Amino acid sequence: MHRKLRLRNREDFSRIYRGGKSFANGQFIVYWSKQPAADPFRLGVSASKKIGNAVVRNRMRRMIKEIVRHQASRIVPKTDLILIVRKPATAMKLKEMEKSVLHVLKKAGLLKNGGKPPGTEKQSD
């Protein structure tokens, strides 16, 4: 994931937690807010010490960033989002985790085309 697509500042995280919206499922929580400066979007991943040691936390961050990188074209632009990892996500395989991340993003309304996979929408001439 490119550096410009990452959220790193404490102020940005605080702003999103305070003024943003959220949605959760069993494995992830997503907080988001509209941000005109975010082009196309910016992502922050949070994994607390509750989910495991540094190896586990960093592995989860890498996997989530990779999932989001593959789905970048489907994510609504001009949005800052934070994905928080919950403990049950640590036991998931990559495909299950991808399905769960897409589920939480779809429920939050952060996917284009109403959450349909690319290529399935109707083409108009």
Residue pairs with C-beta under 8 A, 6 or more apart in sequence:
1 43
1 65
1 66
1 68
1 69
4 42
5 40
5 41
5 42
5 43
5 72
6 42
6 43
6 44
7 13
7 16
7 42
7 43
7 44
7 80
7 82
8 44
12 42
12 44
12 80
13 44
13 46
13 82
15 33
15 80
16 31
16 32
16 33
16 44
16 80
16 81
16 82
17 31
17 82
19 33
20 31
20 32
20 33
20 80
20 82
21 31
21 32
21 33
21 108
22 29
22 30
22 31
22 32
22 108
23 29
23 30
23 104
23 107
23 108
24 30
24 86
24 104
25 100
25 103
25 104
25 107
26 86
26 88
26 100
27 85
27 86
27 88
27 89
27 92
27 97
27 100
27 104
28 83
28 84
28 85
28 86
28 89
28 100
28 101
28 104
29 83
29 84
29 86
29 104
30 81
30 82
30 83
30 84
30 104
30 105
30 108
30 110
31 81
31 82
31 84
32 79
32 80
32 81
32 82
32 108
32 110
33 79
33 80
34 78
34 79
34 80
35 42
35 78
35 79
35 80
36 78
38 77
38 78
38 79
38 80
39 77
39 78
40 72
40 75
40 77
40 78
41 72
41 75
41 76
41 77
41 78
41 79
41 80
41 81
42 79
42 80
42 81
43 65
43 68
43 81
43 82
43 83
44 80
44 81
44 82
44 83
45 60
45 61
45 64
45 65
45 82
45 83
45 84
45 85
46 82
46 83
46 84
46 85
47 56
47 57
47 58
47 60
47 61
47 84
47 85
48 57
48 84
48 85
49 57
50 87
51 57
51 60
51 85
51 86
51 87
51 89
51 90
52 90
56 90
57 85
60 85
60 89
60 90
61 85
63 94
63 97
64 83
64 85
64 97
64 101
66 94
67 94
67 97
67 98
67 101
68 75
68 83
68 101
70 98
71 98
71 101
71 102
71 105
71 111
73 112
73 118
74 111
74 112
74 113
74 118
75 81
75 105
75 110
75 111
75 112
76 109
76 110
76 111
76 112
79 110
81 110
83 101
83 104
89 97
89 100
92 100
102 111
102 115
105 111
105 115
106 114
106 115
113 120
113 121
